[in-house]
Amino acid sequence: MKDLAVKYFMEGYSCSESIVRAAADKGYISDEAVSIATSFSGGMGARCLCGAVAGSQMVIGAMFGRNNERDGKQARALAKQFHDEFTAKYKVACCKVLSSGFADFHSPERRQHCSGMVNDCAMLLENIIKVYTSKV
């Protein structure tokens, strides 16, 4: 999944869209979720929460969230696990902080920098999916 997510990101999809599209391509969630992920791009347009983290959280919610069979507790626990693992490496999940060294948010250098976070988010997400489902 990480190779797909990075490929989509480098082709021009946003960080959140690339995670969600890769998950959809792997059959984890519906393709319809890709358009939902658009509004989480670039830290929800305000460079707040990293879009790759947000996209990963959307996939966790879609797969493990509240429905007729589940109460959502597992999704919340996995969301925390994901956040804790991401911040253990990057210290924060704030897009503005993670990309602070780049004056031009749309520069190829910033995009290359963020591709590492897209890669890591996709890897963390797929590890969670692997452990908690039989879908991998």
N, C-alpha and C positions, 0 to 999 in steps of 0.2 A: 504494500500500500504506500510506503514512503516514496518509492520511486515514481509512482503515479502522481502523488500529491506534489512532489517537487517539479515534475514535468509540467503539470497544469499551472503551477505557480510561475514557472519560468516562461510559459506561453502567454501569460497575461491575466490568468485568473487571480483573484485576490487570495490572500492567505486563508481566510475562512472558507471561501468557495472551493479552493483546491483540496482542502481536507475533506469537505463534505462530498465533493464530486468523486474523489478517490474512493471514499466509503461507499458511495452509490454504485460506482463501477464494480466494486468487489461484491456487491449484492447485500451489503449490511443494512442499507436504508434505501428509501425511495429517491429517485432522481428529482422529485419535486422539491426536495429539501435544498437543492443547490440555489434556487432563487431566494429562498429564505436566508441563506448564508450571506447574501450580498450586503445586507444592511449591517453586518458585523465586520465588514472590511475596514482596514485601517483603524482598528480600535473603535468601531461603531462610528466612523467618520470623525471622531474627536481624539483619536490616538489614545484611547483609554485601555481597555482590555485587548491584549494581543489577539488578532483575528484567528490565528492558528489555534490558540487555546479555545476561543469561543466556538470555532467550528468543531473542534474535538468534543466540547461539552454538548453541542447540539446532537452529535452522533450518539454520545452516551445517553442523552435523554431519549432520543428516538428508539434506541435499542433496549434500554433498561427502565425507562420512565413509567409513570403512572398510566395504567390502562385498566381494562376489566379484570385482569389477572394479577396485576402488580400495584403496590401502593406507592411506589416511587422511592422508597427508602434505599434500595440498591443503587438507583441512579445517583442519589445525593451522596452516598458513600463513595461510589466510583468517581464522581465529580471531584470530591475532596482528594481522593487518592491521586487522580490525574494532576490536579493543581499542585499538590505537595511534591510530586515527582518533578514537574516542570520547574517549580520555583527552587527545588533543591539544586538544580543545575544553573538556572538563570537568575536566581535571587528574587526576581519580580515577574509579574505577568502583565505589566503595563507597557503597551506599545510605545508610548512616548519615551519611557526610560530605556526600553530595549533597543530603540533606534535613535537614541539621542546623539550619537556621533555623526549623523548625516544631516547636513543642512537642507538638502533637497530630498524630501520624502519620496519622490518619484524617480530618484536616480538609480541607474543600473547597479551601483555599488551597494545601495541600501537594499535593493531587491536581492542581490546575491547574499548579503548578510542575513536577511530574513529567511532565505531558503533553508538555512541550517535549522531554524526554529520550526519551519514547516516540516522538514524531515524528522526532527525529534518528536514533534507532536504526533505525526502519523505513526511513528514507531511506538511511542507510549500508548497511543490509542489502540493500535493493533495488538499490543501485548495484553491490554485489559480485555479486549474482545476475545483473544485466544484463551485466556484464563477463565473467563466467565461465560463462554458459550462454546458451542462446537462448530462455529461458523468459519473458522480459519483453516 
